[in-house]
Amino acid sequence: MGMIINIDQALNQRTEYNVLKEPLNAMLMEQQEAWERENPVDMLFVRRSIGSFQETYTSTIGFDHALSETADYTVSPIFNTAEGFAATFRTRTFQGSFIISQQVLEDGQAGAVKDTATQFMRRWHGDIVEYCMTALAGGFGEVVEFTTSQGTSRLKLDSADTTDGKIDTPTKNPLFSKKHTTVARDGNKPMEQSNAYYVKDGETNGIDLLGSDPGSIAKLADVIDQVITNMENYLDDNGKIAGVIGAKTIVAPNDARLKSALSTALSMESLCGRGDSSVINPAYQKATLQTSPYLNYCAATKNGIGFFVIDKAYNASNHGLELTERIPLTLDVQQTTRPLPRGIIYDGRQRFDVNVATWRGIAYVYIGKGESEGLTALKTAELENHLTAITPVSTLVKPVTIVGEVKTSGAGA
C-alpha cells in the first residue's frame, strides 16, 4: 500500500511548477495516507500486498486423525496429511490521469491546482470502493460489471471449494452459496455448508421493517443469533471445527430502517414478550454494526434488503475476502504537449483486484421478499436454490386490541 510519485527530471527546470510541487505532492500523499487509515473497504475486506503477478494458496486438510488404539509395543500407525482446495490471487491494472494546464501554471493558481488534485484523489479512492462493493454482488454465481466512461470490468467471485468436493474439479462454488463443500476424502461424499441465508417466516419471505409487524426486531435478533452460531460451527476443509470464533461485525447499507432495526436488535438486553413479560435478547452484543452508503448501490444490499456478517480475524488469517494490491498507486508526473492540452500531467496507475480463498469469514443474510433487481439468486423463484432458509422465532410481541369500551361521566352530570 502507499503511493509513489515519480517526477520527470525536466520539470525541475520549470520554476512555475516547482513553486507548486512540494505542497501539492504533500497533499496527495496525505490524502492517500488518510484513506489507508480508514475507508469503507476495511469494513468487509482484508487489505494485503503480493510480490508477484499471482499467488496460489492451498488449504491443508491436515490429519483425519492422529491417533488410534493399538496393542502395547506395536509399531505406531502413520497418519498422512494432504493438500485441499486451492485459489489463485491475481490483480488487474487500472489507470487514470489529470492535467494541470499551462495557463493555471503560468498564473500560479495554487487553489485551482489543489482543487483538481483533491477531486482526482477522492474519485480514485471512491472508484476503488465502488469496485469492491460491485465485486460483492459477483459472489452469487453470476458475472456483474463495473463500468466507467472508459471501459468495463467483469467481476465474479468464487471461493476455493469445488462443487463436488474434489480438489481437481475446475468448477468452484460462488463466494455466497448454500452448497460449500469439504474435501471429498477417500471417496466419501463431501459435507455441505452454507454462508448465504434468507428469512422464511411461515409462508412469507423476509422481515417487514416498515412497522406493520410488531415482532420484527425479535425476529431479526433471532436471525442474527442463528447466523452467528452457524458461523461458529463451520467445519474446515477436513470436516473438523474451523474455529470461526472471532468478534463479529455486521456490515449493512446506510438504510434508515435497516440501520435502526439492526442497532436496536444488537443493543437491547431484553425484548418485550407476551403480556408484561420480557425475554433475553439472543443477539444482544453478539456483533458490532457498521454501515456504508456505498452498499446502497450493491445489488445484494440496496434498499435495505440484506447485510453481511464478518469475522475479520478469521479472514485475515485464512485468506478470506481480500483487496489484493500488486503495485501501489503510482503517479508519473510529466510535461505534456499537443494533442493533449499543454501543461503537466499526473498519470496514475495501480494494480489490484478482489480475491478470496475461504468463504467462512463472511455470511450474507437476505431479509427481502425476493424482488431484488439484477441478481438471479435473490429472485423469489430462485431463493431456495441458492440460499438457506432461516425461520425466526414466533412473534414475541402481541399487538394490543380493544375488546370493550368504558364510558365515564363527569362530576355533576
Secondary structure, DSSP 8 states (H G I E B T S, - for coil): --EEEEE-GGGGG-HHHHHHHHHHHHHHHHHHHHHHHS-THHHH-EEEE-SSSEEEEEEE---S-S-----TT---------EEEEEEEE-EEEEEEEEEEHHHHHHT-HHHHHHHHHHHHHHHHHHHHHHHHHHHHGGGSS-EEEEETTEEEEE--EEEEETTS-TT---EEESS-S-EE----TT----EE-SEEEEEETTEES---SSS-TTHHHHHHHHHHHHHHHHHT-B-TTSSB----S-EEEEEE--HHHHHHHHHHHH-SEEE-STT-EEE-TTTTSEEEEEEGGGGGSTTTGGGTEEEEEEHHHHHHHT-SEEEEEEEEEEEEEEE-TTS-SEEEEEEEEEEEEE-S--TTEEEEE-S-SB-SS-GGGBTTTHHHHSEEE-----S--------------TT-
